[in-house]
């Protein structure tokens, strides 16, 4: 008698067990497992901002000049080593255009190899550091371009605010230091503190 009851109970429970197993294997449309989501793959960023530039001429003994705030532009591209580390390259430029008997454009630019470290895997905060080549130039419309090349470094911080599966708005704060020997023999240093905002793309989910 007991064997018959057990067999009947098993027969009643079997459809529910099979149904539960199938549901676990085949999730309903629209249900997405996000437990493994983390930044990965190719990434790119384009940003605009404002930078305060000052220069220190070694020969004049006056130290750094007053800050001159002008627009900045920044492009970054690279790959994601793991959810905590991105590596890539950055091109940035500070631009000052004015009229002085003709159109004049001053630029302080840098090409950097950079690393972005994310202390928390799931958060958007990152710390950035990089080194590269700087270029300080003055271009006279219809005339010559005077430029110097030197070593440059960048430190920064930013936060990726996710607005889509692959897109984020990224407020940024950067500091650059440039060291030049000078085309006319006098060395000088330039520094730029910039604040901006960028649109960031990540091929893998943020």
C-alpha positions as a printed Julia matrix, in Angstrom:
206×3 Matrix{Float64}:
  0.0    0.0     0.0
  2.77   2.43    0.95
  4.62   1.66   -2.3
  1.51   2.52   -4.28
  1.1    5.84   -2.45
  4.74   6.74   -3.07
  4.42   5.88   -6.75
  1.29   8.01   -7.07
  2.95  10.97   -5.3
  6.0   10.69   -7.56
  3.78  10.59  -10.63
  2.03  13.8    -9.52
  5.29  15.62   -8.69
  7.16  14.61  -11.86
  5.48  17.14  -14.23
  6.3   19.99  -11.82
  9.95  18.9   -11.53
 10.34  18.63  -15.31
  8.63  22.02  -15.83
 10.91  23.68  -13.28
 14.02  22.25  -14.95
 12.92  23.44  -18.4
 12.22  26.95  -17.12
 15.69  27.13  -15.62
 17.22  26.09  -18.96
 15.01  28.29  -21.18
 14.38  31.7   -19.64
 11.37  33.71  -20.67
 11.99  36.41  -23.34
 12.86  39.72  -21.74
 14.51  38.24  -18.67
 18.25  39.07  -18.77
 20.97  37.78  -16.49
 23.09  40.82  -15.55
 25.12  39.16  -12.8
 28.22  38.89  -15.01
 28.03  42.36  -16.56
 31.31  44.33  -16.4
 33.23  46.68  -18.7
 35.24  44.9   -21.39
 36.34  45.25  -25.01
 37.26  48.29  -27.1
 36.5   51.76  -25.78
 36.66  55.31  -27.11
 35.93  58.78  -25.76
 35.53  62.27  -27.2
 35.48  65.24  -24.85
 35.34  69.04  -24.73
 36.19  71.34  -21.88
 38.0   74.38  -20.59
 41.66  74.48  -19.58
 43.63  76.99  -17.51
 47.14  77.26  -19.02
 50.2   78.96  -17.55
 53.85  79.11  -18.62
 57.11  79.38  -16.73
 60.06  80.82  -18.68
 63.29  79.64  -17.1
 65.18  82.81  -18.05
 62.85  85.45  -16.62
 62.8   84.29  -12.98
 59.14  85.26  -12.47
 57.7   81.76  -12.13
 54.42  80.72  -13.69
 52.29  83.32  -15.45
 48.64  83.99  -14.68
 46.22  81.33  -15.91
 44.67  81.75  -19.35
 41.47  79.72  -19.71
 40.59  78.52  -23.2
 38.78  75.55  -24.86
 40.21  72.04  -24.81
 39.47  68.94  -26.89
 40.34  65.34  -26.09
 40.18  62.0   -27.91
 40.96  58.68  -26.21
 40.95  55.14  -27.64
 42.03  51.79  -26.25
 41.22  48.36  -24.92
 40.02  46.94  -21.61
 42.5   44.61  -19.91
 40.01  43.67  -17.18
 37.05  45.4   -15.45
 39.5   47.4   -13.31
 42.0   48.49  -15.97
 41.88  50.22  -19.35
 44.92  50.96  -21.5
 44.98  53.28  -24.5
 46.16  56.42  -26.19
 45.07  60.02  -25.77
 45.36  63.12  -27.95
 44.48  66.4   -26.29
 44.84  70.06  -27.2
 44.38  73.46  -25.6
 43.56  76.17  -28.17
 43.83  79.96  -27.97
 42.85  81.95  -31.07
 43.06  85.74  -31.31
 43.69  88.61  -33.72
 46.97  90.55  -33.61
 47.37  92.24  -36.99
 46.3   88.84  -38.35
 44.78  85.62  -37.07
 46.99  83.86  -34.51
 46.39  80.4   -33.01
 48.29  79.1   -30.01
 48.06  75.41  -29.16
 49.47  73.19  -26.43
 48.93  69.56  -27.43
 49.91  66.15  -26.15
 49.98  62.56  -27.39
 49.97  60.19  -24.42
 49.98  56.52  -23.6
 47.53  56.23  -20.7
 46.19  53.81  -18.1
 42.8   54.18  -16.4
 42.36  52.34  -13.11
 38.89  51.64  -11.7
 39.13  50.96   -7.92
 35.66  49.36   -7.89
 34.63  46.94  -10.65
 30.99  48.04  -10.74
 31.52  51.79  -10.24
 32.4   54.39  -12.87
 35.14  56.22  -10.95
 38.62  55.98  -12.49
 42.1   57.39  -11.93
 44.25  58.16  -14.99
 47.96  58.55  -15.6
 50.07  58.81  -18.73
 53.28  60.02  -20.38
 54.03  61.13  -23.91
 55.12  63.9   -26.24
 53.97  67.5   -26.01
 53.9   70.2   -28.68
 53.63  73.94  -28.04
 52.99  76.01  -31.17
 52.05  79.46  -32.42
 50.58  79.61  -35.92
 50.38  82.93  -37.77
 47.77  82.95  -40.52
 49.58  83.46  -43.83
 52.89  83.31  -41.99
 55.17  80.89  -40.15
 54.36  78.32  -37.47
 56.75  78.3   -34.5
 56.69  75.11  -32.45
 58.6   73.11  -29.85
 58.48  69.42  -28.92
 59.08  68.12  -25.41
 58.14  65.58  -22.79
 54.68  65.7   -21.24
 52.67  63.91  -18.59
 49.02  63.77  -17.58
 47.13  62.87  -14.4
 43.36  62.79  -14.19
 40.16  61.53  -12.66
 36.76  60.87  -14.19
 33.45  59.12  -13.68
 31.53  57.13  -16.31
 27.81  57.8   -15.86
 26.08  55.09  -17.84
 23.29  56.31  -20.17
 23.0   53.16  -22.32
 24.35  49.64  -22.59
 27.43  50.91  -24.46
 27.41  54.68  -23.76
 28.34  56.88  -20.82
 28.64  60.58  -20.07
 32.02  61.15  -18.42
 32.88  64.29  -16.4
 36.7   64.66  -16.35
 39.35  66.58  -14.45
 42.91  66.54  -15.86
 46.29  68.1   -15.12
 49.07  68.22  -17.74
 52.73  69.17  -17.37
 54.93  69.99  -20.41
 58.7   70.57  -20.47
 60.34  72.22  -23.5
 63.92  73.15  -24.3
 62.83  76.06  -26.54
 63.58  76.66  -30.22
 65.49  79.86  -29.41
 67.58  78.26  -26.68
 65.52  79.21  -23.61
 63.74  76.39  -21.83
 60.21  76.71  -20.46
 57.44  74.68  -18.84
 53.7   74.76  -19.35
 50.91  73.36  -17.23
 47.2   72.97  -17.92
 44.4   72.2   -15.48
 41.27  71.24  -17.42
 37.69  70.33  -16.6
 35.41  68.82  -19.21
 32.8   66.28  -20.2
 33.12  63.4   -22.66
 30.93  60.9   -24.47
 32.39  57.44  -23.9
 31.69  54.27  -25.9
 32.4   50.76  -24.58
 31.96  47.83  -27.0
 31.37  45.5   -24.06
 28.77  46.45  -21.48
 29.72  48.96  -18.79
